[in-house]
Amino acid sequence: MIPIITLIAGFLFLILLRVPIAFAIALASLVTVLQLGLPASSVVNQMLSNINSFALLAVPFFLLLGRLMNDSGITDRLMTFAQSMVGHIKGGLGHINVLVSMMFASMSGSAAADTASVGAIMIPAMKKAGYPAPFAVALTATSSTLGVIIPPSILFVIYGAFGSVSIAGLFMAGILPGILIALGQMGYTYYVASRHGVVNTVRIPWKERGDTAKRAAPALLIPLIILGGITSGMFTATEASAIAALVGLVLAVAIYRTVNPRALFGILCETVVAYSLPMFAVAAAGIMGWLISYLGVAREIAEFISSVSQKDWGVLIMLMIFSLIVGTVLSPMTAVIIFLPIIKELGLVAQIPDIHLALVVCLSLAIGLTTPPYGICLLIAAQIGEVDMPRAFRAVLPIVLITVGIILLVIFLPSVFMFLPKTFFPEAFPTN
């Protein structure tokens, strides 16, 4: 009992001292390991084993693809294409925001990168068009979280790597809820635009739409290559990430010719730095997750929750609430790695399929990207839109409730949301 108190209290104390979360986790875990009488070298060994995974190689390739998209102008082409398709509908700029985030998510899987790149263009444009600034910020932040849900999702890669769950199955499971969340955001955008009398943009002729589609077509092939290759069994999710990055590189350097070799070196350096930071957090979080499992906390919490409710939906609802709370203070990746032993134990006790369990957890944790105090996507969007956090948070609440509603659908209608992964990857759903 004392070691787990040391672990949690040490972590919270370091957080209060404003120590970066990754270092707070590592230091608190180190003190606990020493208190247990285990060798300090076990911390280093555990950190190394946490990141020594073939599946995690997908992360830097998807990050590289996101960088190439931004620096090569691919994002601008996607923006123009989206505008030609939905710009004339009531709430057109908002719909463009959501649609571009969906397309960006289907290539990079990074929510923060989406917020920064799309928000820099869309938030000022939406404010100028008459949308309330807090709403423009809230929509940009929440639509960016589609990168955590729509494949290829870096969070799904992390969950699959650490939880021994089919990453390809997780990718397929994220498609339907991702689309529903996007449609819900677009529906709310229509309501806000109507309420504030936002004027629509001019309908673009079909010929011009065709031209924008042609310019964006090479980039739109990337998600088709990723999903098509994975579902057909041609390559794994990690191999798909490398192929997607290679396609992005060819587009940026040879086809669009917007990135020269000198600039490419800078992009590669930035990707290495961007990869190293979350990987240190992954390595550190793995130690805490290992300690939680080692100390038997996972089993005790699982038994307590199962004593409250024996129903699978009851366990999933409590897990959703737990993930919503945890997501407010930890990044989704860190939260998954730390609490995965508890999550897996709950799944075993309630006999919930791994992919269904993972989908509910990841959807719930994604909301934490838009809720204080962590809320990194909301923080970035609020800085771009020059909106204080209290107003931004009030504006984001209705959209968060839409997402919670869809998570509840995932909980109560598993046959609907598990149809795609079961169809393409039935081996991920053992019958006994």
URKA-V408551 format. One record per residue. N is the residue number from 1. RES is the residue in one letter. SS is DSSP state (@ for helix, = for strand, . for the rest). PSI is psi in radians with two decimals (* if undefined). BURIAL is 1 if it has 24 or more other C-alpha atoms within 12 Angstrom, else 0. Layout:
BEGIN
n:N res:RES ss:SS psi:PSI burial:BURIAL
n:N res:RES ss:SS psi:PSI burial:BURIAL
END
This chain:
BEGIN
n:1 res:M ss:. psi:-0.72 burial:0
n:2 res:I ss:@ psi:-0.73 burial:0
n:3 res:P ss:@ psi:-0.70 burial:1
n:4 res:I ss:@ psi:-0.58 burial:1
n:5 res:I ss:@ psi:-0.74 burial:0
n:6 res:T ss:@ psi:-0.75 burial:1
n:7 res:L ss:@ psi:-0.89 burial:1
n:8 res:I ss:@ psi:-0.81 burial:1
n:9 res:A ss:@ psi:-0.71 burial:0
n:10 res:G ss:@ psi:-0.73 burial:1
n:11 res:F ss:@ psi:-0.83 burial:1
n:12 res:L ss:@ psi:-0.68 burial:1
n:13 res:F ss:@ psi:-0.76 burial:0
n:14 res:L ss:@ psi:-0.62 burial:0
n:15 res:I ss:@ psi:-0.72 burial:0
n:16 res:L ss:@ psi:-0.50 burial:0
n:17 res:L ss:. psi:0.08 burial:0
n:18 res:R ss:. psi:0.52 burial:0
n:19 res:V ss:. psi:2.34 burial:0
n:20 res:P ss:. psi:2.48 burial:0
n:21 res:I ss:@ psi:-0.76 burial:1
n:22 res:A ss:@ psi:-0.75 burial:1
n:23 res:F ss:@ psi:-0.64 burial:1
n:24 res:A ss:@ psi:-0.74 burial:1
n:25 res:I ss:@ psi:-0.81 burial:1
n:26 res:A ss:@ psi:-0.79 burial:1
n:27 res:L ss:@ psi:-0.77 burial:1
n:28 res:A ss:@ psi:-0.67 burial:1
n:29 res:S ss:@ psi:-0.69 burial:1
n:30 res:L ss:@ psi:-0.79 burial:1
n:31 res:V ss:@ psi:-0.73 burial:1
n:32 res:T ss:@ psi:-0.73 burial:1
n:33 res:V ss:@ psi:-0.78 burial:1
n:34 res:L ss:@ psi:-0.65 burial:0
n:35 res:Q ss:@ psi:-0.57 burial:0
n:36 res:L ss:. psi:-0.14 burial:0
n:37 res:G ss:. psi:0.23 burial:0
n:38 res:L ss:. psi:2.66 burial:0
n:39 res:P ss:. psi:2.49 burial:0
n:40 res:A ss:. psi:-0.47 burial:0
n:41 res:S ss:@ psi:-0.37 burial:0
n:42 res:S ss:@ psi:-0.49 burial:0
n:43 res:V ss:@ psi:-0.83 burial:1
n:44 res:V ss:@ psi:-0.78 burial:0
n:45 res:N ss:@ psi:-0.70 burial:0
n:46 res:Q ss:@ psi:-0.69 burial:1
n:47 res:M ss:@ psi:-0.76 burial:1
n:48 res:L ss:@ psi:-0.75 burial:0
n:49 res:S ss:@ psi:-0.51 burial:0
n:50 res:N ss:@ psi:-0.63 burial:1
n:51 res:I ss:@ psi:-0.01 burial:1
n:52 res:N ss:. psi:1.23 burial:0
n:53 res:S ss:. psi:2.30 burial:0
n:54 res:F ss:. psi:-0.66 burial:0
n:55 res:A ss:. psi:-0.60 burial:1
n:56 res:L ss:. psi:-0.24 burial:1
n:57 res:L ss:@ psi:-0.32 burial:1
n:58 res:A ss:@ psi:-0.51 burial:1
n:59 res:V ss:@ psi:-0.93 burial:1
n:60 res:P ss:@ psi:-0.56 burial:1
n:61 res:F ss:@ psi:-0.69 burial:1
n:62 res:F ss:@ psi:-0.63 burial:1
n:63 res:L ss:@ psi:-0.70 burial:1
n:64 res:L ss:@ psi:-0.72 burial:1
n:65 res:L ss:@ psi:-0.73 burial:1
n:66 res:G ss:@ psi:-0.72 burial:1
n:67 res:R ss:@ psi:-0.77 burial:1
n:68 res:L ss:@ psi:-0.65 burial:1
n:69 res:M ss:@ psi:-0.77 burial:1
n:70 res:N ss:@ psi:-0.83 burial:1
n:71 res:D ss:@ psi:-0.32 burial:1
n:72 res:S ss:@ psi:-0.07 burial:1
n:73 res:G ss:. psi:0.13 burial:1
n:74 res:I ss:@ psi:-0.67 burial:1
n:75 res:T ss:@ psi:-0.71 burial:1
n:76 res:D ss:@ psi:-0.67 burial:1
n:77 res:R ss:@ psi:-0.69 burial:1
n:78 res:L ss:@ psi:-0.66 burial:1
n:79 res:M ss:@ psi:-0.78 burial:1
n:80 res:T ss:@ psi:-0.72 burial:1
n:81 res:F ss:@ psi:-0.81 burial:1
n:82 res:A ss:@ psi:-0.70 burial:1
n:83 res:Q ss:@ psi:-0.69 burial:1
n:84 res:S ss:@ psi:-0.48 burial:1
n:85 res:M ss:@ psi:-0.76 burial:1
n:86 res:V ss:@ psi:0.04 burial:1
n:87 res:G ss:. psi:-0.47 burial:1
n:88 res:H ss:. psi:-0.19 burial:1
n:89 res:I ss:. psi:2.63 burial:1
n:90 res:K ss:. psi:2.20 burial:1
n:91 res:G ss:. psi:0.48 burial:1
n:92 res:G ss:@ psi:-0.83 burial:1
n:93 res:L ss:@ psi:-0.64 burial:1
n:94 res:G ss:@ psi:-0.71 burial:1
n:95 res:H ss:@ psi:-0.67 burial:1
n:96 res:I ss:@ psi:-0.76 burial:1
n:97 res:N ss:@ psi:-0.86 burial:1
n:98 res:V ss:@ psi:-0.78 burial:1
n:99 res:L ss:@ psi:-0.73 burial:1
n:100 res:V ss:@ psi:-0.69 burial:1
n:101 res:S ss:@ psi:-0.66 burial:1
n:102 res:M ss:@ psi:-0.80 burial:1
n:103 res:M ss:@ psi:-0.70 burial:1
n:104 res:F ss:@ psi:-0.75 burial:1
n:105 res:A ss:@ psi:-0.60 burial:1
n:106 res:S ss:@ psi:-0.05 burial:1
n:107 res:M ss:@ psi:-0.73 burial:1
n:108 res:S ss:@ psi:-0.52 burial:1
n:109 res:G ss:. psi:0.31 burial:1
n:110 res:S ss:. psi:2.07 burial:1
n:111 res:A ss:@ psi:-0.78 burial:1
n:112 res:A ss:@ psi:-0.71 burial:1
n:113 res:A ss:@ psi:-0.67 burial:1
n:114 res:D ss:@ psi:-0.80 burial:1
n:115 res:T ss:@ psi:-0.80 burial:1
n:116 res:A ss:@ psi:-0.77 burial:1
n:117 res:S ss:@ psi:-0.87 burial:1
n:118 res:V ss:@ psi:-0.71 burial:1
n:119 res:G ss:@ psi:-0.63 burial:1
n:120 res:A ss:@ psi:-0.49 burial:1
n:121 res:I ss:@ psi:-0.82 burial:1
n:122 res:M ss:@ psi:-0.66 burial:1
n:123 res:I ss:@ psi:-0.88 burial:1
n:124 res:P ss:@ psi:-0.66 burial:1
n:125 res:A ss:@ psi:-0.71 burial:1
n:126 res:M ss:@ psi:-0.68 burial:1
n:127 res:K ss:@ psi:-0.75 burial:1
n:128 res:K ss:@ psi:-0.56 burial:0
n:129 res:A ss:@ psi:-0.14 burial:0
n:130 res:G ss:. psi:0.03 burial:1
n:131 res:Y ss:. psi:2.49 burial:1
n:132 res:P ss:. psi:2.38 burial:1
n:133 res:A ss:@ psi:-0.76 burial:1
n:134 res:P ss:@ psi:-0.64 burial:1
n:135 res:F ss:@ psi:-0.73 burial:1
n:136 res:A ss:@ psi:-0.73 burial:1
n:137 res:V ss:@ psi:-0.82 burial:1
n:138 res:A ss:@ psi:-0.75 burial:1
n:139 res:L ss:@ psi:-0.72 burial:1
n:140 res:T ss:@ psi:-0.76 burial:1
n:141 res:A ss:@ psi:-0.81 burial:1
n:142 res:T ss:@ psi:-0.66 burial:1
n:143 res:S ss:@ psi:-0.50 burial:1
n:144 res:S ss:@ psi:-0.46 burial:1
n:145 res:T ss:@ psi:-0.15 burial:1
n:146 res:L ss:@ psi:-0.40 burial:1
n:147 res:G ss:@ psi:-0.34 burial:1
n:148 res:V ss:@ psi:-0.28 burial:1
n:149 res:I ss:. psi:-0.90 burial:1
n:150 res:I ss:. psi:2.31 burial:1
n:151 res:P ss:. psi:2.57 burial:1
n:152 res:P ss:. psi:2.11 burial:1
n:153 res:S ss:. psi:2.17 burial:1
n:154 res:I ss:@ psi:-0.60 burial:1
n:155 res:L ss:@ psi:-0.69 burial:1
n:156 res:F ss:@ psi:-0.64 burial:1
n:157 res:V ss:@ psi:-0.81 burial:1
n:158 res:I ss:@ psi:-0.82 burial:1
n:159 res:Y ss:@ psi:-0.81 burial:1
n:160 res:G ss:@ psi:-0.69 burial:1
n:161 res:A ss:@ psi:-0.75 burial:1
n:162 res:F ss:@ psi:-0.47 burial:1
n:163 res:G ss:@ psi:0.05 burial:1
n:164 res:S ss:. psi:0.82 burial:1
n:165 res:V ss:. psi:2.53 burial:1
n:166 res:S ss:. psi:1.99 burial:1
n:167 res:I ss:@ psi:-0.69 burial:1
n:168 res:A ss:@ psi:-0.70 burial:1
n:169 res:G ss:@ psi:-0.69 burial:1
n:170 res:L ss:@ psi:-0.71 burial:1
n:171 res:F ss:@ psi:-0.82 burial:1
n:172 res:M ss:@ psi:-0.63 burial:1
n:173 res:A ss:@ psi:-0.46 burial:1
n:174 res:G ss:@ psi:-0.21 burial:1
n:175 res:I ss:@ psi:-0.97 burial:1
n:176 res:L ss:@ psi:-0.89 burial:1
n:177 res:P ss:@ psi:-0.59 burial:1
n:178 res:G ss:@ psi:-0.76 burial:1
n:179 res:I ss:@ psi:-0.73 burial:1
n:180 res:L ss:@ psi:-0.71 burial:1
n:181 res:I ss:@ psi:-0.73 burial:1
n:182 res:A ss:@ psi:-0.75 burial:1
n:183 res:L ss:@ psi:-0.67 burial:1
n:184 res:G ss:@ psi:-0.71 burial:1
n:185 res:Q ss:@ psi:-0.68 burial:1
n:186 res:M ss:@ psi:-0.65 burial:1
n:187 res:G ss:@ psi:-0.74 burial:1
n:188 res:Y ss:@ psi:-0.62 burial:1
n:189 res:T ss:@ psi:-0.74 burial:1
n:190 res:Y ss:@ psi:-0.75 burial:1
n:191 res:Y ss:@ psi:-0.81 burial:1
n:192 res:V ss:@ psi:-0.75 burial:1
n:193 res:A ss:@ psi:-0.69 burial:1
n:194 res:S ss:@ psi:-0.71 burial:0
n:195 res:R ss:@ psi:-0.62 burial:0
n:196 res:H ss:. psi:0.13 burial:0
n:197 res:G ss:. psi:0.66 burial:0
n:198 res:V ss:. psi:2.30 burial:1
n:199 res:V ss:. psi:2.41 burial:1
n:200 res:N ss:. psi:2.73 burial:1
n:201 res:T ss:. psi:2.89 burial:0
n:202 res:V ss:. psi:2.43 burial:0
n:203 res:R ss:. psi:2.27 burial:0
n:204 res:I ss:. psi:2.34 burial:0
n:205 res:P ss:. psi:2.68 burial:0
n:206 res:W ss:@ psi:-0.56 burial:0
n:207 res:K ss:@ psi:-0.77 burial:0
n:208 res:E ss:@ psi:-0.61 burial:0
n:209 res:R ss:@ psi:-0.72 burial:1
n:210 res:G ss:@ psi:-0.68 burial:0
n:211 res:D ss:@ psi:-0.77 burial:0
n:212 res:T ss:@ psi:-0.61 burial:1
n:213 res:A ss:@ psi:-0.70 burial:1
n:214 res:K ss:@ psi:-0.73 burial:0
n:215 res:R ss:@ psi:-0.54 burial:1
n:216 res:A ss:@ psi:-0.24 burial:1
n:217 res:A ss:@ psi:-0.80 burial:1
n:218 res:P ss:@ psi:-0.69 burial:1
n:219 res:A ss:@ psi:-0.63 burial:1
n:220 res:L ss:@ psi:-0.24 burial:1
n:221 res:L ss:@ psi:-0.39 burial:1
n:222 res:I ss:@ psi:-0.90 burial:1
n:223 res:P ss:@ psi:-0.53 burial:1
n:224 res:L ss:@ psi:-0.68 burial:1
n:225 res:I ss:@ psi:-0.76 burial:1
n:226 res:I ss:@ psi:-0.99 burial:1
n:227 res:L ss:@ psi:-0.71 burial:1
n:228 res:G ss:@ psi:-0.76 burial:1
n:229 res:G ss:@ psi:-0.67 burial:1
n:230 res:I ss:@ psi:-0.84 burial:1
n:231 res:T ss:@ psi:-0.51 burial:1
n:232 res:S ss:. psi:-0.18 burial:0
n:233 res:G ss:. psi:0.20 burial:0
n:234 res:M ss:. psi:-0.64 burial:0
n:235 res:F ss:. psi:2.86 burial:0
n:236 res:T ss:. psi:3.04 burial:1
n:237 res:A ss:@ psi:-0.67 burial:1
n:238 res:T ss:@ psi:-0.77 burial:1
n:239 res:E ss:@ psi:-0.62 burial:1
n:240 res:A ss:@ psi:-0.66 burial:1
n:241 res:S ss:@ psi:-0.69 burial:1
n:242 res:A ss:@ psi:-0.73 burial:1
n:243 res:I ss:@ psi:-0.73 burial:1
n:244 res:A ss:@ psi:-0.72 burial:1
n:245 res:A ss:@ psi:-0.67 burial:1
n:246 res:L ss:@ psi:-0.74 burial:0
n:247 res:V ss:@ psi:-0.76 burial:1
n:248 res:G ss:@ psi:-0.67 burial:1
n:249 res:L ss:@ psi:-0.76 burial:1
n:250 res:V ss:@ psi:-0.73 burial:1
n:251 res:L ss:@ psi:-0.81 burial:1
n:252 res:A ss:@ psi:-0.69 burial:1
n:253 res:V ss:@ psi:-0.76 burial:1
n:254 res:A ss:@ psi:-0.64 burial:0
n:255 res:I ss:@ psi:-1.03 burial:0
n:256 res:Y ss:. psi:-0.47 burial:1
n:257 res:R ss:. psi:0.76 burial:0
n:258 res:T ss:. psi:-0.09 burial:1
n:259 res:V ss:. psi:2.13 burial:1
n:260 res:N ss:. psi:2.89 burial:0
n:261 res:P ss:@ psi:-0.65 burial:0
n:262 res:R ss:@ psi:-0.76 burial:0
n:263 res:A ss:@ psi:-0.57 burial:0
n:264 res:L ss:@ psi:-0.67 burial:1
n:265 res:F ss:@ psi:-0.73 burial:0
n:266 res:G ss:@ psi:-0.68 burial:0
n:267 res:I ss:@ psi:-0.74 burial:1
n:268 res:L ss:@ psi:-0.72 burial:1
n:269 res:C ss:@ psi:-0.75 burial:0
n:270 res:E ss:@ psi:-0.64 burial:0
n:271 res:T ss:@ psi:-0.71 burial:1
n:272 res:V ss:@ psi:-0.78 burial:0
n:273 res:V ss:@ psi:-0.79 burial:0
n:274 res:A ss:@ psi:-0.51 burial:1
n:275 res:Y ss:@ psi:-0.65 burial:1
n:276 res:S ss:@ psi:-0.65 burial:0
n:277 res:L ss:@ psi:-0.95 burial:0
n:278 res:P ss:@ psi:-0.50 burial:1
n:279 res:M ss:@ psi:-0.58 burial:1
n:280 res:F ss:@ psi:-0.70 burial:1
n:281 res:A ss:@ psi:-0.69 burial:1
n:282 res:V ss:@ psi:-0.80 burial:1
n:283 res:A ss:@ psi:-0.76 burial:1
n:284 res:A ss:@ psi:-0.76 burial:1
n:285 res:A ss:@ psi:-0.55 burial:1
n:286 res:G ss:@ psi:-0.56 burial:1
n:287 res:I ss:@ psi:-0.81 burial:1
n:288 res:M ss:@ psi:-0.72 burial:1
n:289 res:G ss:@ psi:-0.70 burial:1
n:290 res:W ss:@ psi:-0.72 burial:1
n:291 res:L ss:@ psi:-0.70 burial:1
n:292 res:I ss:@ psi:-0.71 burial:1
n:293 res:S ss:@ psi:-0.74 burial:1
n:294 res:Y ss:@ psi:-0.67 burial:0
n:295 res:L ss:. psi:-0.03 burial:1
n:296 res:G ss:. psi:0.24 burial:0
n:297 res:V ss:@ psi:-0.67 burial:1
n:298 res:A ss:@ psi:-0.80 burial:1
n:299 res:R ss:@ psi:-0.73 burial:1
n:300 res:E ss:@ psi:-0.77 burial:0
n:301 res:I ss:@ psi:-0.71 burial:1
n:302 res:A ss:@ psi:-0.72 burial:1
n:303 res:E ss:@ psi:-0.66 burial:0
n:304 res:F ss:@ psi:-0.83 burial:0
n:305 res:I ss:@ psi:-0.70 burial:1
n:306 res:S ss:@ psi:-0.45 burial:1
n:307 res:S ss:@ psi:-0.43 burial:0
n:308 res:V ss:@ psi:-0.73 burial:0
n:309 res:S ss:. psi:2.27 burial:0
n:310 res:Q ss:. psi:-0.23 burial:0
n:311 res:K ss:. psi:2.50 burial:0
n:312 res:D ss:@ psi:-0.65 burial:1
n:313 res:W ss:@ psi:-0.55 burial:1
n:314 res:G ss:@ psi:-0.73 burial:0
n:315 res:V ss:@ psi:-0.73 burial:1
n:316 res:L ss:@ psi:-0.66 burial:1
n:317 res:I ss:@ psi:-0.77 burial:1
n:318 res:M ss:@ psi:-0.63 burial:1
n:319 res:L ss:@ psi:-0.63 burial:1
n:320 res:M ss:@ psi:-0.81 burial:1
n:321 res:I ss:@ psi:-0.76 burial:1
n:322 res:F ss:@ psi:-0.77 burial:1
n:323 res:S ss:@ psi:-0.65 burial:1
n:324 res:L ss:@ psi:-0.71 burial:1
n:325 res:I ss:@ psi:-0.82 burial:1
n:326 res:V ss:@ psi:-0.66 burial:1
n:327 res:G ss:. psi:-0.32 burial:1
n:328 res:T ss:. psi:-0.30 burial:1
n:329 res:V ss:. psi:-0.25 burial:1
n:330 res:L ss:. psi:2.62 burial:1
n:331 res:S ss:. psi:2.67 burial:1
n:332 res:P ss:@ psi:-0.73 burial:1
n:333 res:M ss:@ psi:-0.83 burial:1
n:334 res:T ss:@ psi:-0.75 burial:1
n:335 res:A ss:@ psi:-0.74 burial:1
n:336 res:V ss:@ psi:-0.83 burial:1
n:337 res:I ss:@ psi:-0.71 burial:1
n:338 res:I ss:@ psi:-0.79 burial:1
n:339 res:F ss:@ psi:0.12 burial:1
n:340 res:L ss:@ psi:-0.67 burial:1
n:341 res:P ss:@ psi:-0.70 burial:1
n:342 res:I ss:@ psi:-0.77 burial:1
n:343 res:I ss:@ psi:-0.81 burial:1
n:344 res:K ss:@ psi:-0.68 burial:1
n:345 res:E ss:@ psi:-0.72 burial:1
n:346 res:L ss:@ psi:-0.71 burial:1
n:347 res:G ss:@ psi:-0.69 burial:1
n:348 res:L ss:@ psi:-0.78 burial:0
n:349 res:V ss:@ psi:-0.78 burial:1
n:350 res:A ss:@ psi:0.00 burial:1
n:351 res:Q ss:. psi:0.87 burial:1
n:352 res:I ss:. psi:2.27 burial:1
n:353 res:P ss:. psi:2.48 burial:1
n:354 res:D ss:@ psi:-0.73 burial:1
n:355 res:I ss:@ psi:-0.70 burial:1
n:356 res:H ss:@ psi:-0.76 burial:1
n:357 res:L ss:@ psi:-0.82 burial:1
n:358 res:A ss:@ psi:-0.68 burial:1
n:359 res:L ss:@ psi:-0.77 burial:1
n:360 res:V ss:@ psi:-0.77 burial:1
n:361 res:V ss:@ psi:-0.84 burial:1
n:362 res:C ss:@ psi:-0.68 burial:1
n:363 res:L ss:@ psi:-0.74 burial:1
n:364 res:S ss:@ psi:-0.74 burial:1
n:365 res:L ss:@ psi:-0.53 burial:1
n:366 res:A ss:@ psi:-0.55 burial:1
n:367 res:I ss:@ psi:-0.54 burial:1
n:368 res:G ss:@ psi:-0.34 burial:1
n:369 res:L ss:@ psi:-0.23 burial:1
n:370 res:T ss:@ psi:0.18 burial:1
n:371 res:T ss:. psi:2.34 burial:1
n:372 res:P ss:. psi:2.78 burial:1
n:373 res:P ss:. psi:-0.29 burial:0
n:374 res:Y ss:. psi:-1.30 burial:1
n:375 res:G ss:. psi:0.94 burial:1
n:376 res:I ss:@ psi:-0.66 burial:1
n:377 res:C ss:@ psi:-0.72 burial:1
n:378 res:L ss:@ psi:-0.64 burial:1
n:379 res:L ss:@ psi:-0.81 burial:1
n:380 res:I ss:@ psi:-0.81 burial:1
n:381 res:A ss:@ psi:-0.69 burial:1
n:382 res:A ss:@ psi:-0.64 burial:1
n:383 res:Q ss:@ psi:-0.71 burial:1
n:384 res:I ss:@ psi:-0.75 burial:1
n:385 res:G ss:@ psi:-0.05 burial:1
n:386 res:E ss:. psi:0.86 burial:0
n:387 res:V ss:. psi:2.35 burial:1
n:388 res:D ss:. psi:2.70 burial:0
n:389 res:M ss:@ psi:-0.71 burial:1
n:390 res:P ss:@ psi:-0.77 burial:0
n:391 res:R ss:@ psi:-0.68 burial:1
n:392 res:A ss:@ psi:-0.70 burial:1
n:393 res:F ss:@ psi:-0.71 burial:1
n:394 res:R ss:@ psi:-0.67 burial:1
n:395 res:A ss:@ psi:-0.49 burial:1
n:396 res:V ss:@ psi:-0.35 burial:1
n:397 res:L ss:@ psi:-0.83 burial:1
n:398 res:P ss:@ psi:-0.65 burial:1
n:399 res:I ss:@ psi:-0.60 burial:1
n:400 res:V ss:@ psi:-0.72 burial:1
n:401 res:L ss:@ psi:-0.60 burial:1
n:402 res:I ss:@ psi:-0.79 burial:1
n:403 res:T ss:@ psi:-0.72 burial:1
n:404 res:V ss:@ psi:-0.70 burial:1
n:405 res:G ss:@ psi:-0.69 burial:0
n:406 res:I ss:@ psi:-0.61 burial:1
n:407 res:I ss:@ psi:-0.69 burial:1
n:408 res:L ss:@ psi:-0.63 burial:1
n:409 res:L ss:@ psi:-0.70 burial:1
n:410 res:V ss:@ psi:-0.66 burial:1
n:411 res:I ss:@ psi:-0.79 burial:1
n:412 res:F ss:@ psi:-0.26 burial:0
n:413 res:L ss:. psi:1.04 burial:0
n:414 res:P ss:@ psi:-0.57 burial:1
n:415 res:S ss:@ psi:-0.56 burial:0
n:416 res:V ss:@ psi:-0.83 burial:0
n:417 res:F ss:@ psi:-0.29 burial:1
n:418 res:M ss:. psi:0.03 burial:1
n:419 res:F ss:@ psi:-0.86 burial:1
n:420 res:L ss:@ psi:-0.91 burial:1
n:421 res:P ss:@ psi:-0.60 burial:1
n:422 res:K ss:@ psi:-0.63 burial:1
n:423 res:T ss:@ psi:-0.79 burial:0
n:424 res:F ss:@ psi:-0.50 burial:1
n:425 res:F ss:. psi:1.14 burial:1
n:426 res:P ss:@ psi:-0.43 burial:0
n:427 res:E ss:@ psi:-0.29 burial:0
n:428 res:A ss:@ psi:-0.05 burial:1
n:429 res:F ss:. psi:1.45 burial:1
n:430 res:P ss:. psi:2.50 burial:0
n:431 res:T ss:. psi:-0.20 burial:0
n:432 res:N ss:. psi:* burial:0
END
